[in-house]
């Protein structure tokens, strides 16, 4: 005779086991199904979250995250990338937020499968001088901005990682006197380029 056993109670390392009835088998199967559904949903949500909400490595408790709603981009097209600079430090920080990519960001790159880097920062040959004041991001606050990412015709199709770098200054009199700038690197966002 084959007996099916069920766990009745666990106390630390003590396990008590008793034979199951038919009704208990049905309840256990329903619980297993709920657990499987929960794990599937959690996995889907976690992969979406990790793709969209990770940030790069913190520099002086400042993090920089990039997201996009469209991870497949055609060569020659433009895609919107949302940038979130989060100040987790106890000091305010200063950043340039002019709306001109080559002023606000120090690098915009695509990283290929063999770790080759392609600079896709748009360059303005007429931008000689600018006089945009810094924007303060207070401790515990974030600065959100959108950039238009243009994929040049020289980029081959395939999967790449998008990486953006941004400079900031800690708003501390001693640091400002020394003009110490720091640079934070975003998470690497996977995007697929097609022709």
N, C-alpha and C positions, 0 to 999 in steps of 0.2 A: 504494500500500500504506500502511495506517494503522499507525503504530507507537505503542505505549503506553510511556511512559517512567516510570522510578521513580528516586527519590532514593536513592543508594547511601551517600553520605557528605557531611557538611558540615563544613568547617573554616573558622571565622571567616566570611569572605565567599566562600569557594571552594565551589562546588557541582559535584559530579560526577554525571552522569546516564547511565544505561545502559538498554537495552531490557528490558522485563519479560517474564517467562515466565508461563504460565497459573497455576502454583501460587503465584507471588508475588502475582498479582491477588487470589486467594482470601484470602491472608494479610492483604493490605492492606485488603480489605473487612471482614474480621473485626476488624481494629484500628480501623477507622472506626466500626464498630458499638459497640465497647467505649467509644470516646471519646464517642460520642453518649449512651450510657447513663450514663457517668460525669457528663457535663454536666447531664443531666436530674436525676439524683439529687442532685448538688451544688446545683442551683438550688432544688429542693424543700426540701432541708435548710437551705439558707441563708435562704430566705424564712421558714421556720418559726422558725429561730433569731433572725433579725432582728426578727420580730414579738414573740417572747417574751423575749428576753434583752438587748435594748438597754437602756441606761440614759440618763438625761438628762445634761446638761452637768455636768461635775465642778465642785464648789465647794470650794476648799482641798483638792483631791484626794479628796473624798468624792463618791461616786456613789449614785444612787437609782434602782432599777429595779423595775418592776411587771410582773407576768404574770398570766394567768388561763387556765384550761383551757377556758373557755366564752366565746367572743367574741360570741355572740348571746344577748341578755338581754331578757326580757319586762318591760314596765312594771309596777311594783308587786312585782316579784320581787327576790330577793336572790342575789347572786353572790359567790363568794369570790375575792379578789384577793390574790396573794402579793406582799409588799413585801420588797425586799432593799436594805439600806443598807450600802454597802461603804466601809470606811475605807482609802483608799490612801495616806493621809498618814503621816508619821513620828511623829505625836502621837496619843494616844488622844483620842476625842471623847465627849461626853456627850449623851444624848438622853433624853427622857421616854418611857417605855414602859409606860403605865398600863393599856392596853386600852380606853381611852375615846377614840374617834376625834377629837373636838374638842380634846382635850388633847394627844394624840400628834402630830397632823397639823395643819398650818396651813391647808390648803385641799384639797378634793376637788372637782374640776370636770369637766364634760363640755364639750368644745369642738365647736361645730357647724360645718357646712360653710362658713359665712361668717365663721368665727373668733369667733362669739358664744360667750360663756362662761356656763355654767349651774352655779351653786353647788349641789352635792348633798350637802354636809357635813351629817350629822344634828346637830341642836341639842338639847341637854338643858336645858330651862328651869329645872330644879332644881339644876343644877351651879353652885354659887356659889363654892365653894372646894375646892381639892384640895391634897393634900400628898404627892405621889409623888416620891420621890427619883429622880435621874437614873441611867441605866444607862450604864456605860462600854463603849465599843467600842474595843478596842485597835488599834494600828497593824497593818494587814494583815488584820484580821478583818472580819466582817460580822454584821449583826443582821437576822434574818429574822422576819417576822411576817405573819399573815394578817388581812385585814379583811373584814367583810361589807359588800358594796356594795349599797345599796338604791336602786333606780331609782324616783323619785317619779312619781306619775300625771301630773304637769304636763309631763313630757318627751314631746315628739312622737317618733314612730318615725322611724328613719333611721340613718345612720352618724355616729358621733361619735368623738372622741378623748378618752380618759380621762387626766387629768393629776392627780397628787397632789404636794403640797408638804410637806416636813418640815423642822423646825428642829433645829439642833444647835449645840453649843458646843465649841470646841477646848479640850481639857483642858491648858491652859497657865496657870500662875499669873498671868501678866500679863493674859491674855485674860479669865480669870475675875474678876479684880479690876475690869476695865472692863465686865464683863457683856456681852461682845460675842457676839451670836447670829448665826448664819448660816442661810440657808435653801437647801435643795437641791430641785430640781424633777425629777420622774421623767421617764422617756420618755413619749411620748404613745402610748398603747395603743389601737388601733382596736377599737371594739366597735359592734355593731349592735343597736339598740333596736327591738323589735317589740311590738305591742299584744296 
